[in-house]
Amino acid sequence: MRKLFFCTLFCVGVLSAMAQTASEPKGKAIINVFGNFHTGFGAENDDRGFSMDRSYFGYQYTMDGGLSFKAVMDVGKSGDVDDLQRIAYIKNAQVSWTRDRLTLHGGLISTTSFKVQEDFWGYRYMKMVLQDYYKFASSADLGLSVAYKFADWVSGDAIVVNGNGYKKLQVNDGLLYGMGWTFKPVDGFTLRLYGSWNEADKAGEDIYVYAAFAGYKNDYFSLGVEYNLMQNTNNVADADLAGVSLYTTVKLSKMVSAFARYDNLWSNDDWNIAKDESTYLAGVEIRPCKYVKISPNFRYYDLKSDLLKDKYYLYISCFFGF
């Protein structure tokens, strides 16, 4: 995997050098670092310390003619190794082409499942959006996508990828097909509808994911709500998961914003009761400069199983990047 990453960077460099005489291409580094200090209360009183959640390192290069390249390495925690260790993955190794209203992506690309919600939420370094957090979909995968802007207020997109995400680049186990529509009928309002079909291997059922999002944002506040449904979770028939997420932000000053979020995850017939939960997140974000964000925030996990105790945490989440 590392060889593929560095080969991608090398190819970008070669192509860039070839284009110097005919155009003025632009490149930029990608560095995002997510960390926090957290402490639990009650049953989680012993869970405290500093954590480096995730880091992204990469490079993006844009050329004339609408052609661009991006390669990004994702370094983060994994349940497969000790918590002191980190595993590196190639998250993006993609080629993109844009012409007028049409955009094409190929390679190890960013998916379209929840990108609109993630951009609207705006606090990825604190907590992923519901689809990403509960593994309804992956943020990147190997395949192709196309998007077309039919008018200033409506655009459509379609994607075909392997379906297991960028951490498990399987082949010959079926494909994932997705389609979405984004509507912006008035200034500040966004409506997003999305559906996907993930083919199963011979041992299980196909997985279907449906999502709907509506949000309004202006210079002073934002409010968004989304509903997500996954049928045949883990390729098990009738193992359905559903989730609702509601989030809002209020701008208090040029450097400070307050935010709150509520998530509710449930399963049909309580088959996932050990992981079903409602979560509450609230805090403030302080931006001392363009490249740094600091957020004291409180989190409450209301676990639906009677055998488990609810969880309370205080976090100081931090972001550095450009």
Rosetta silent file (secondary structure, phi, psi, omega in degrees, C-alpha in Angstrom):
SEQUENCE: MRKLFFCTLFCVGVLSAMAQTASEPKGKAIINVFGNFHTGFGAENDDRGFSMDRSYFGYQYTMDGGLSFKAVMDVGKSGDVDDLQRIAYIKNAQVSWTRDRLTLHGGLISTTSFKVQEDFWGYRYMKMVLQDYYKFASSADLGLSVAYKFADWVSGDAIVVNGNGYKKLQVNDGLLYGMGWTFKPVDGFTLRLYGSWNEADKAGEDIYVYAAFAGYKNDYFSLGVEYNLMQNTNNVADADLAGVSLYTTVKLSKMVSAFARYDNLWSNDDWNIAKDESTYLAGVEIRPCKYVKISPNFRYYDLKSDLLKDKYYLYISCFFGF
SCORE:     score description
SCORE:     0.000 S_00000001
   1 L     0.000  -41.233  179.030    0.000    0.000    0.000 S_00000001
   2 H   -62.088  -38.784  179.878    2.810    2.419    0.813 S_00000001
   3 H   -61.400  -41.300  178.750    4.368    1.715   -2.582 S_00000001
   4 H   -62.198  -41.112 -179.286    1.091    2.617   -4.295 S_00000001
   5 H   -61.524  -50.034 -177.647    0.884    5.873   -2.338 S_00000001
   6 H   -71.051  -30.703  174.715    4.403    7.009   -3.239 S_00000001
   7 H   -64.828  -38.955  177.586    4.007    5.865   -6.832 S_00000001
   8 H   -61.878  -45.197  178.178    0.885    8.017   -7.059 S_00000001
   9 H   -61.584  -39.726  179.935    2.801   11.028   -5.768 S_00000001
  10 H   -63.750  -42.886  179.967    5.621   10.326   -8.254 S_00000001
  11 H   -64.395  -39.022  177.127    3.191   10.160  -11.171 S_00000001
  12 H   -60.584  -43.529  179.833    1.624   13.440  -10.093 S_00000001
  13 H   -62.949  -41.742  179.380    5.064   15.036  -10.030 S_00000001
  14 H   -64.151  -47.276 -179.989    5.943   13.757  -13.500 S_00000001
  15 H   -62.736  -36.200  179.450    2.681   14.921  -15.019 S_00000001
  16 H   -65.466  -43.125  179.914    3.081   18.284  -13.347 S_00000001
  17 H   -63.233  -37.700 -179.973    6.573   18.768  -14.756 S_00000001
  18 H   -66.551  -29.076 -175.546    5.331   17.897  -18.245 S_00000001
  19 H   -88.987   -6.968 -173.744    2.595   20.518  -17.982 S_00000001
  20 L   -59.110  -37.117 -175.090    4.785   23.390  -16.773 S_00000001
  21 L   -73.713  -21.144 -173.893    5.518   24.713  -20.247 S_00000001
  22 L  -106.937  -13.356 -174.438    1.866   24.871  -21.300 S_00000001
  23 L  -155.941 -179.190  177.428    0.070   26.002  -18.160 S_00000001
  24 L  -121.719   78.156 -177.637    0.376   27.190  -14.605 S_00000001
  25 L   -67.587  160.077 -178.627   -0.770   24.250  -12.482 S_00000001
  26 E  -126.826  134.623  177.868   -1.415   24.653   -8.775 S_00000001
  27 E  -125.309  155.553  176.513   -0.563   22.265   -5.975 S_00000001
  28 E  -150.779  144.132  175.913   -1.261   22.231   -2.256 S_00000001
  29 E   -77.393  152.385  175.911   -0.381   20.041    0.684 S_00000001
  30 E  -120.382  114.284  177.187   -3.122   18.370    2.730 S_00000001
  31 E  -134.827  117.763  175.884   -2.473   18.082    6.465 S_00000001
  32 E  -133.250  125.794 -179.425   -5.267   17.418    8.979 S_00000001
  33 E  -125.880  125.071  179.773   -4.602   16.300   12.547 S_00000001
  34 E  -112.365  127.881  177.520   -7.401   15.391   15.003 S_00000001
  35 E  -145.154  173.073  178.050   -6.675   15.020   18.723 S_00000001
  36 E  -164.895  160.391  162.167   -8.335   15.412   22.116 S_00000001
  37 E  -115.394  133.487 -177.914   -8.106   15.230   25.845 S_00000001
  38 E  -139.344  154.169  174.926  -11.072   13.449   27.441 S_00000001
  39 E  -144.542  135.888  179.120  -12.245   12.297   30.830 S_00000001
  40 E   -93.061  167.512  178.035  -15.206   10.110   31.742 S_00000001
  41 E  -127.871  158.671  177.746  -17.528   10.324   34.711 S_00000001
  42 H    62.966 -122.623 -178.354  -19.286    7.711   36.825 S_00000001
  43 H   -63.892  -20.920 -179.293  -18.792    4.251   35.329 S_00000001
  44 H  -104.385   22.861 -173.864  -16.244    5.723   32.890 S_00000001
  45 L   -60.855  -28.769 -178.228  -14.275    7.616   35.546 S_00000001
  46 L   -86.500   -4.837 -179.402  -11.048    5.750   34.741 S_00000001
  47 L   -91.738   95.260  179.379  -11.246    6.513   31.029 S_00000001
  48 E  -150.948  155.824  177.499   -9.166    9.655   30.644 S_00000001
  49 E   146.565 -178.272  178.101   -6.126   10.861   28.774 S_00000001
  50 E   -93.678  145.168 -177.613   -4.825   12.407   25.585 S_00000001
  51 E  -140.519  140.071  171.845   -5.635   10.832   22.231 S_00000001
  52 E  -106.650   97.176 -170.665   -4.503   11.299   18.644 S_00000001
  53 E   -69.432  -48.739 -173.748   -7.612   10.176   16.790 S_00000001
  54 E  -162.970  149.615  176.001   -6.613   10.579   13.171 S_00000001
  55 E  -138.337  139.384  176.258   -4.177   12.290   10.824 S_00000001
  56 E  -120.317  131.595  177.916   -4.367   12.898    7.081 S_00000001
  57 E  -132.781  128.752 -179.261   -1.310   13.688    4.960 S_00000001
  58 E  -170.780 -166.006 -176.448   -1.413   14.184    1.229 S_00000001
  59 E  -151.511  140.077  177.391   -1.133   16.393   -1.803 S_00000001
  60 E  -125.549  135.940 -176.130   -3.537   17.758   -4.386 S_00000001
  61 E  -130.727  126.216 -178.533   -2.519   19.054   -7.804 S_00000001
  62 E  -115.819  130.942 -179.393   -4.762   20.964  -10.220 S_00000001
  63 L  -115.397  167.015  173.525   -3.917   21.515  -13.877 S_00000001
  64 H   -64.434  156.302 -179.966   -5.506   23.498  -16.676 S_00000001
  65 H    88.231    6.207  177.102   -8.283   21.755  -18.551 S_00000001
  66 H    82.940    8.857 -178.323  -10.114   20.686  -15.407 S_00000001
  67 E   -93.715  135.133  177.944   -7.726   17.817  -14.558 S_00000001
  68 E  -145.258  158.112 -178.842   -6.625   17.254  -10.954 S_00000001
  69 E  -131.742  145.056  177.906   -4.913   14.589   -8.852 S_00000001
  70 E  -145.500  132.966  174.947   -5.126   13.836   -5.147 S_00000001
  71 E  -132.203  127.313 -176.434   -3.305   11.357   -2.914 S_00000001
  72 E  -135.903  133.620  174.268   -4.015   11.162    0.833 S_00000001
  73 E  -102.605  132.838  179.092   -2.691    8.865    3.567 S_00000001
  74 E  -106.941  120.074  178.721   -4.945    8.167    6.583 S_00000001
  75 E  -116.315  118.004 -176.381   -3.163    7.359    9.851 S_00000001
  76 E  -156.003 -176.340  179.571   -5.440    6.332   12.717 S_00000001
  77 L   -76.277  157.821  176.603   -6.392    3.893   15.437 S_00000001
  78 L  -147.614  141.992  176.638   -7.506    0.364   14.719 S_00000001
  79 L   -71.740   -7.935 -178.184   -9.120   -2.348   16.800 S_00000001
  80 L   -82.854  -12.511 -178.145   -6.758   -4.830   15.146 S_00000001
  81 L  -134.931  172.171  177.684   -3.681   -3.583   17.035 S_00000001
  82 L   -60.760  147.705 -175.177   -2.724   -2.182   20.425 S_00000001
  83 L   -62.796  -20.539  179.120   -4.051    1.326   21.104 S_00000001
  84 L   -76.655  -15.078 -178.724   -0.499    2.694   21.264 S_00000001
  85 L   -97.471  164.032  176.538    0.027    1.748   17.643 S_00000001
  86 L  -132.053  150.107  178.116   -1.373    3.334   14.480 S_00000001
  87 E  -115.820  135.929  179.752   -2.196    1.882   11.088 S_00000001
  88 E  -102.882  133.897  176.223   -1.704    3.823    7.845 S_00000001
  89 E  -125.791  153.460  167.303   -4.080    3.459    4.904 S_00000001
  90 E   -83.820  115.091 -179.889   -4.242    5.077    1.509 S_00000001
  91 E   -89.212  -40.668  178.813   -7.543    6.974    1.686 S_00000001
  92 E  -134.200  136.226  168.768   -7.416    8.716   -1.691 S_00000001
  93 E  -148.533   77.488 -167.126   -5.446    8.095   -4.867 S_00000001
  94 E  -126.544  154.426  172.975   -7.744    9.666   -7.403 S_00000001
  95 E  -115.752  133.611 -179.335   -7.864   11.463  -10.717 S_00000001
  96 E  -126.747  149.617  177.655  -10.626   14.014  -11.320 S_00000001
  97 E  -140.277  128.581 -179.628  -11.809   15.875  -14.389 S_00000001
  98 E  -123.735  131.991  176.818  -14.252   18.785  -14.481 S_00000001
  99 E  -143.346  114.706 -178.332  -15.731   20.365  -17.578 S_00000001
 100 L    56.341 -113.449 -176.283  -18.570   22.887  -17.323 S_00000001
 101 L   -96.161   -0.073 -174.608  -21.307   21.140  -15.274 S_00000001
 102 E  -105.926  136.917  175.899  -19.767   17.651  -15.388 S_00000001
 103 E  -133.628  131.212  178.058  -17.320   16.137  -12.861 S_00000001
 104 E  -120.671  141.723  175.478  -15.710   12.672  -13.042 S_00000001
 105 E  -130.245  142.030  177.231  -13.635   10.899  -10.383 S_00000001
 106 E  -145.162  149.899 -178.853  -11.697    7.652  -10.701 S_00000001
 107 E   109.770 -145.951  174.897   -9.405    5.565   -8.492 S_00000001
 108 E   -87.372   91.256 -164.790   -9.532    5.412   -4.719 S_00000001
 109 E  -105.579  160.476  169.530  -12.141    8.164   -4.504 S_00000001
 110 E   -71.537  136.288 -179.128  -14.199    9.971   -1.893 S_00000001
 111 L   -84.459  170.461 -176.809  -17.708    8.519   -1.839 S_00000001
 112 L  -106.220    6.163 -172.488  -20.947   10.476   -2.142 S_00000001
 113 L   -59.436  -47.193 -173.859  -22.897    8.733    0.647 S_00000001
 114 L  -140.223   21.300 -177.517  -22.668   11.463    3.280 S_00000001
 115 H   -62.440  -40.487  179.355  -20.330   14.158    1.932 S_00000001
 116 H   -62.189  -45.120  178.946  -23.078   16.807    1.893 S_00000001
 117 H   -64.297  -40.925 -178.574  -23.985   16.075    5.534 S_00000001
 118 H   -63.140  -43.673  178.825  -20.328   16.049    6.599 S_00000001
 119 H   -65.800  -38.215 -179.381  -19.645   19.455    5.044 S_00000001
 120 H   -68.972  -44.088  178.622  -22.810   20.891    6.589 S_00000001
 121 H   -59.967  -51.177  169.632  -22.053   19.494   10.079 S_00000001
 122 L    80.651    2.751 -177.895  -18.536   20.928    9.891 S_00000001
 123 L  -125.718   47.916 -178.611  -17.043   19.287   12.997 S_00000001
 124 L   -57.214  -32.880 -178.241  -15.564   16.069   11.598 S_00000001
 125 L   -68.676  -18.506  177.035  -12.581   16.331   13.962 S_00000001
 126 L   -91.081  -51.558 -178.876  -14.982   16.002   16.919 S_00000001
 127 L  -156.512  137.563  177.492  -17.401   13.367   15.684 S_00000001
 128 L   -68.825  157.724  174.068  -18.213   11.754   12.343 S_00000001
 129 L   -67.269  165.127 -169.686  -21.686   12.105   10.857 S_00000001
 130 H   -56.199  -45.860 -178.661  -24.128    9.303   11.657 S_00000001
 131 H   -59.717  -41.138 -179.310  -23.559    7.211    8.514 S_00000001
 132 H   -73.229  -43.013 -175.605  -19.790    7.252    9.023 S_00000001
 133 H   -64.243  -40.676 -177.564  -19.874    6.797   12.802 S_00000001
 134 L  -101.573   13.979  171.493  -22.160    3.746   12.715 S_00000001
 135 L    63.978   38.223  169.619  -20.674    2.256    9.525 S_00000001
 136 L   -70.775  -30.431 -177.222  -23.648    2.686    7.202 S_00000001
 137 L  -158.251  166.137  178.111  -21.123    3.628    4.509 S_00000001
 138 L  -104.134  152.644 -178.995  -17.448    4.387    3.977 S_00000001
 139 L   -79.482  -15.383  179.662  -15.980    7.803    3.206 S_00000001
 140 E  -151.002  152.759 -179.030  -13.745    6.440    0.400 S_00000001
 141 E  -163.039  169.797 -178.123  -13.622    3.405   -1.881 S_00000001
 142 E   -93.856  119.579  179.850  -12.126    2.115   -5.127 S_00000001
 143 E   166.018 -147.147 -175.360  -14.186    2.879   -8.211 S_00000001
 144 E  -133.783  149.268  172.437  -15.756    5.640  -10.313 S_00000001
 145 E  -144.055  155.057  178.989  -18.210    8.486   -9.732 S_00000001
 146 E  -139.234  141.409  176.623  -19.895   11.106  -11.871 S_00000001
 147 E  -135.411  143.902 -179.810  -21.763   14.291  -10.951 S_00000001
 148 E  -138.962  131.042  178.862  -23.716   16.688  -13.133 S_00000001
 149 E   -94.904  102.603 -176.482  -25.170   20.091  -12.256 S_00000001
 150 E   -72.191  -33.261  178.336  -28.426   20.328  -14.192 S_00000001
 151 E  -157.431  174.583 -179.107  -29.178   23.838  -12.918 S_00000001
 152 L   -61.815  -21.948 -174.221  -28.016   26.186  -10.178 S_00000001
 153 L  -109.256   -3.215 -178.862  -30.519   24.568   -7.791 S_00000001
 154 E  -145.763  136.806  175.823  -30.285   20.848   -8.651 S_00000001
 155 E  -142.281  153.957  178.844  -27.473   18.345   -9.235 S_00000001
 156 E  -128.483  155.425  179.243  -27.260   14.574   -9.485 S_00000001
 157 E  -147.051  152.202  177.212  -24.494   12.048   -8.873 S_00000001
 158 E  -139.562  150.249 -176.566  -23.870    8.337   -9.330 S_00000001
 159 E  -144.397  142.979  172.839  -21.122    6.070   -8.033 S_00000001
 160 E  -131.896  117.407 -178.190  -19.888    2.504   -8.599 S_00000001
 161 E  -139.343  174.324 -178.917  -17.290    1.171   -6.133 S_00000001
 162 L   -63.379  -39.800  174.051  -16.187   -2.102   -4.583 S_00000001
 163 L   106.270   -4.630  179.666  -18.362   -1.558   -1.515 S_00000001
 164 L  -109.463    3.726  178.253  -16.060   -2.445    1.394 S_00000001
 165 L    86.001  173.483 -174.167  -14.364    0.921    1.869 S_00000001
 166 L   -78.232  -10.465  178.631  -10.758    2.033    1.538 S_00000001
 167 L   -89.381  -12.934  178.858   -9.520   -0.186    4.387 S_00000001
 168 L  -138.351   84.432 -175.412  -10.633   -3.399    2.648 S_00000001
 169 L   -82.866   70.221 -178.787  -10.051   -3.094   -1.077 S_00000001
 170 L   -74.513  160.894  171.797  -11.742   -6.372   -2.030 S_00000001
 171 L  -135.719  158.914  176.125  -12.414   -7.543   -5.548 S_00000001
 172 L    63.056   25.475  176.005  -14.803  -10.126   -7.013 S_00000001
 173 L  -122.418   29.367 -178.299  -17.268   -9.820   -4.108 S_00000001
 174 L    91.315  169.714 -178.305  -19.893   -7.678   -5.794 S_00000001
 175 L  -125.463  162.781  173.788  -20.145   -3.920   -6.272 S_00000001
 176 E  -109.565  129.264  177.926  -21.874   -0.986   -4.613 S_00000001
 177 E  -115.831  128.587 -179.478  -24.087    1.239   -6.764 S_00000001
 178 E  -134.022  151.780  177.084  -25.253    4.593   -5.429 S_00000001
 179 E  -144.881  139.152 -179.502  -27.246    7.550   -6.685 S_00000001
 180 E  -140.985  157.359  176.530  -28.011   10.900   -5.102 S_00000001
 181 E  -131.640  135.588  178.492  -29.799   14.174   -5.778 S_00000001
 182 E  -122.435  127.167 -177.771  -29.036   17.533   -4.186 S_00000001
 183 E  -119.167  136.278  175.600  -31.524   20.393   -4.308 S_00000001
 184 L  -132.823   73.408 -172.674  -30.918   24.029   -3.329 S_00000001
 185 L   -68.341  -29.269  177.392  -34.214   25.758   -4.161 S_00000001
 186 L  -135.168  161.033 -177.595  -33.514   28.886   -2.098 S_00000001
 187 L   -60.627  125.248  176.886  -30.367   30.519   -0.760 S_00000001
 188 L    93.537  -15.638 -177.596  -29.036   28.673    2.292 S_00000001
 189 E  -101.563  134.584  179.347  -31.365   25.646    2.064 S_00000001
 190 E  -130.058  133.617  173.699  -30.106   22.178    1.033 S_00000001
 191 E  -124.846  129.542 -177.107  -32.068   18.967    0.470 S_00000001
 192 E  -129.406  130.022  175.412  -30.224   15.710   -0.204 S_00000001
 193 E  -124.260  134.698 -175.605  -31.653   12.289   -1.168 S_00000001
 194 E  -147.687  145.979  173.971  -29.422    9.228   -1.591 S_00000001
 195 E  -147.121  148.193  179.246  -29.731    5.479   -2.027 S_00000001
 196 E  -142.101  155.833  178.811  -27.274    2.629   -2.565 S_00000001
 197 E  -130.685  116.795 -178.787  -27.285   -1.090   -3.321 S_00000001
 198 E  -108.838  109.890 -178.131  -24.317   -3.180   -2.171 S_00000001
 199 L   -64.810  138.429  178.476  -24.205   -6.610   -3.794 S_00000001
 200 L   -90.288  162.010  170.144  -23.515   -9.502   -1.416 S_00000001
 201 L   -78.259 -169.975 -173.992  -21.266  -12.447   -1.960 S_00000001
 202 L   -67.636  -15.454 -171.394  -22.813  -15.919   -2.173 S_00000001
 203 L   -95.366   -4.063 -173.437  -23.214  -16.201    1.612 S_00000001
 204 L  -147.578 -172.987 -179.190  -25.481  -13.254    2.403 S_00000001
 205 L   -94.691  151.827  173.218  -28.128  -10.709    1.485 S_00000001
 206 L   -63.710  148.309  179.561  -27.628   -7.509   -0.480 S_00000001
 207 E  -105.839  133.967  178.433  -27.348   -4.359    1.641 S_00000001
 208 E  -120.891  134.568  178.174  -29.477   -1.288    0.913 S_00000001
 209 E  -126.035  132.848  177.597  -28.881    2.182    2.375 S_00000001
 210 E  -127.109  140.983 -178.428  -31.253    5.137    2.114 S_00000001
 211 E  -144.915  142.038  175.121  -30.615    8.658    3.391 S_00000001
 212 E  -134.679  135.418 -178.739  -32.480   11.969    3.453 S_00000001
 213 E  -136.768  141.507  173.311  -31.069   15.286    4.665 S_00000001
 214 E  -138.162  134.366 -178.935  -32.448   18.811    4.972 S_00000001
 215 E  -151.715  151.880  175.602  -30.517   21.800    6.252 S_00000001
 216 E  -129.996  137.079 -177.629  -30.520   25.568    6.380 S_00000001
 217 E  -144.462  136.526  170.903  -27.436   27.734    6.916 S_00000001
 218 L  -136.488 -163.860 -175.495  -26.678   31.450    6.914 S_00000001
 219 L   -71.606  -12.161 -172.581  -23.965   33.695    8.361 S_00000001
 220 L  -115.877  -30.077 -179.517  -25.316   33.375   11.909 S_00000001
 221 E  -156.586  166.743  175.360  -26.659   29.867   12.453 S_00000001
 222 E  -142.120  152.085  177.701  -27.292   26.477   10.861 S_00000001
 223 E  -145.885  124.176 -179.186  -29.806   23.703   11.429 S_00000001
 224 E  -134.538  148.790  176.874  -29.690   20.243    9.836 S_00000001
 225 E  -141.898  140.817  179.456  -31.613   16.981   10.190 S_00000001
 226 E  -141.211  150.981  175.004  -31.065   13.607    8.531 S_00000001
 227 E  -125.770  135.358 -177.692  -32.656   10.161    8.481 S_00000001
 228 E  -133.279  140.076  178.756  -30.724    7.012    7.542 S_00000001
 229 E  -135.580  130.429  174.854  -31.819    3.420    7.000 S_00000001
 230 E  -122.139  120.924  179.347  -29.650    0.352    6.353 S_00000001
 231 E  -101.096  141.772  179.666  -31.372   -2.908    5.414 S_00000001
 232 L    61.403   49.327  179.459  -29.726   -6.346    5.806 S_00000001
 233 H   -54.326  137.395 -178.664  -26.833   -5.050    7.905 S_00000001
 234 H    57.370   27.186  178.333  -23.718   -7.232    7.617 S_00000001
 235 H    65.392   22.768  178.119  -25.551   -9.132    4.835 S_00000001
 236 L  -100.493  127.188 -176.674  -28.005  -10.622    7.367 S_00000001
 237 L   -59.839  133.833  175.460  -31.620  -10.754    6.212 S_00000001
 238 L    65.117   12.518  174.619  -33.996   -8.346    8.014 S_00000001
 239 L   -89.766   86.031 -174.338  -31.212   -6.970   10.231 S_00000001
 240 L  -101.036  142.791  173.967  -32.154   -3.330    9.739 S_00000001
 241 E  -121.912  142.615  176.258  -30.644   -0.248   11.380 S_00000001
 242 E  -136.517  149.298 -178.750  -32.125    3.236   11.379 S_00000001
 243 E  -151.114  144.105  175.894  -30.801    6.517   12.703 S_00000001
 244 E  -119.590  139.494  177.423  -31.807   10.157   13.053 S_00000001
 245 E  -134.251  133.540  179.661  -29.347   13.012   13.544 S_00000001
 246 E  -129.612  127.798 -178.013  -30.144   16.645   14.388 S_00000001
 247 E  -143.693  148.839 -178.059  -27.446   19.330   14.646 S_00000001
 248 E  -146.176  151.289  177.784  -27.247   23.083   14.962 S_00000001
 249 E  -135.643  139.866  175.629  -24.586   25.799   15.199 S_00000001
 250 E  -125.402  126.468  179.285  -24.841   29.411   16.367 S_00000001
 251 E   -82.241  117.137 -177.989  -22.081   31.907   15.591 S_00000001
 252 L   -90.737  -32.656  177.592  -21.304   33.884   18.753 S_00000001
 253 L  -160.947 -175.477 -179.263  -18.443   35.966   17.375 S_00000001
 254 L   -62.767  -29.507 -174.712  -15.829   35.906   14.636 S_00000001
 255 L  -109.718   -9.087 -172.041  -13.774   33.354   16.594 S_00000001
 256 E  -130.627  134.508  174.365  -16.377   31.460   18.653 S_00000001
 257 E  -133.063  148.526  174.030  -19.363   29.268   17.754 S_00000001
 258 E  -108.822  146.892 -177.719  -21.680   27.143   19.886 S_00000001
 259 E  -145.452  160.454  175.762  -23.079   23.829   18.632 S_00000001
 260 E  -150.869  150.073 -179.690  -25.286   20.928   19.678 S_00000001
 261 E  -149.036  142.500  176.227  -26.100   17.545   18.179 S_00000001
 262 E  -128.611  128.667  175.035  -28.487   14.680   18.907 S_00000001
 263 E  -121.440  144.970  175.801  -28.209   11.173   17.388 S_00000001
 264 E  -138.062  117.502  178.819  -30.580    8.240   17.801 S_00000001
 265 E  -114.612  131.503  177.595  -29.711    4.753   16.510 S_00000001
 266 E  -143.690  161.032 -178.689  -32.125    1.822   16.764 S_00000001
 267 E  -124.588  148.355  177.920  -32.573   -1.657   15.269 S_00000001
 268 H   -68.846  137.114 -178.389  -35.679   -3.551   14.258 S_00000001
 269 H    57.977   19.694  176.192  -36.699   -6.140   16.886 S_00000001
 270 H    57.380   31.297 -179.261  -33.743   -4.902   19.012 S_00000001
 271 L   -66.654  -21.118 -178.690  -31.298   -7.250   17.310 S_00000001
 272 L  -112.445   28.459 -170.654  -28.549   -4.654   17.901 S_00000001
 273 L   -57.120  -29.953 -179.050  -29.684   -3.642   21.405 S_00000001
 274 L   -67.411  -19.540 -178.996  -26.142   -3.870   22.837 S_00000001
 275 L  -119.227   -7.340  176.701  -25.081   -1.022   20.500 S_00000001
 276 L   -65.987  139.988 -175.949  -28.337    0.902   20.061 S_00000001
 277 E  -165.215  161.114  166.016  -28.105    4.309   21.697 S_00000001
 278 E  -114.158  137.311 -178.821  -29.047    7.959   21.796 S_00000001
 279 E  -127.301  146.748 -179.810  -26.171   10.413   22.056 S_00000001
 280 E  -126.745  133.922 -178.616  -26.012   14.090   22.972 S_00000001
 281 E  -136.984  129.956  178.920  -23.117   16.417   22.126 S_00000001
 282 E  -149.888  145.648  179.488  -22.806   20.120   22.977 S_00000001
 283 E   178.012 -166.161  176.701  -19.963   22.601   23.220 S_00000001
 284 E  -129.316  150.892  175.329  -18.199   25.611   21.776 S_00000001
 285 E  -115.680  130.989  179.624  -15.539   25.935   19.098 S_00000001
 286 E  -114.699  129.504 -178.252  -12.749   28.490   19.411 S_00000001
 287 E  -117.480   86.535 -177.943  -10.675   29.421   16.346 S_00000001
 288 E   -66.802  -24.820  175.117   -7.589   31.347   17.532 S_00000001
 289 E  -154.818  178.430 -173.389   -6.199   31.325   13.983 S_00000001
 290 L   -62.562  -30.856 -170.310   -6.993   29.979   10.535 S_00000001
 291 L  -103.703    0.889 -174.850   -5.303   26.619   11.036 S_00000001
 292 E  -130.209  137.208  174.343   -6.304   25.719   14.613 S_00000001
 293 E  -132.908  136.194  179.462   -9.641   24.831   16.227 S_00000001
 294 E  -129.389  131.315 -174.466  -10.204   24.027   19.916 S_00000001
 295 E  -137.888  104.549  166.264  -13.514   22.739   21.246 S_00000001
 296 E   -72.383  128.404 -178.729  -14.500   21.998   24.856 S_00000001
 297 E  -150.131  151.044 -178.918  -17.573   19.734   24.573 S_00000001
 298 E  -111.143  139.855 -177.756  -19.738   17.449   26.705 S_00000001
 299 E  -131.111  134.763  178.326  -21.048   14.052   25.533 S_00000001
 300 E  -126.699  126.526  179.141  -23.780   11.854   26.952 S_00000001
 301 E  -109.627  111.181  179.157  -24.439    8.310   25.699 S_00000001
 302 E   -94.777   96.241 -175.137  -27.909    6.997   26.566 S_00000001
 303 E   -80.827  135.375 -172.085  -27.515    3.235   26.052 S_00000001
 304 L   -84.842  -16.103  176.769  -30.758    1.370   25.323 S_00000001
 305 L   -77.513  132.601  177.688  -29.749   -1.963   26.836 S_00000001
 306 L   -68.955  -14.154 -178.625  -30.787   -2.359   30.482 S_00000001
 307 L   -86.836   -7.745 -176.492  -27.586   -4.326   31.043 S_00000001
 308 L  -117.199  148.283  179.059  -25.348   -1.333   30.228 S_00000001
 309 L   -93.993  145.344  177.374  -24.763    1.917   32.082 S_00000001
 310 L   -63.882  158.222 -176.181  -25.019    5.302   30.415 S_00000001
 311 E  -121.539  143.651  178.330  -21.769    7.157   29.691 S_00000001
 312 E  -130.902  133.323 -178.761  -20.733   10.772   30.352 S_00000001
 313 E  -139.432  148.159  167.018  -17.607   12.445   28.965 S_00000001
 314 E  -113.777  127.329 -178.817  -15.928   15.823   28.864 S_00000001
 315 E  -119.378  148.641  162.065  -13.741   16.404   25.798 S_00000001
 316 E  -121.431   97.910 -176.833  -11.345   19.075   24.648 S_00000001
 317 E   -88.373  143.503 -176.865  -11.148   18.353   20.931 S_00000001
 318 E  -133.611  145.611  177.294   -8.415   19.913   18.791 S_00000001
 319 E  -134.380  137.134  169.879   -7.808   20.332   15.073 S_00000001
 320 E  -133.666  132.887  178.400   -4.764   21.493   13.154 S_00000001
 321 E   172.394  171.905  176.452   -4.638   21.574    9.407 S_00000001
 322 L  -161.193    0.000    0.000   -4.778   23.228    6.023 S_00000001
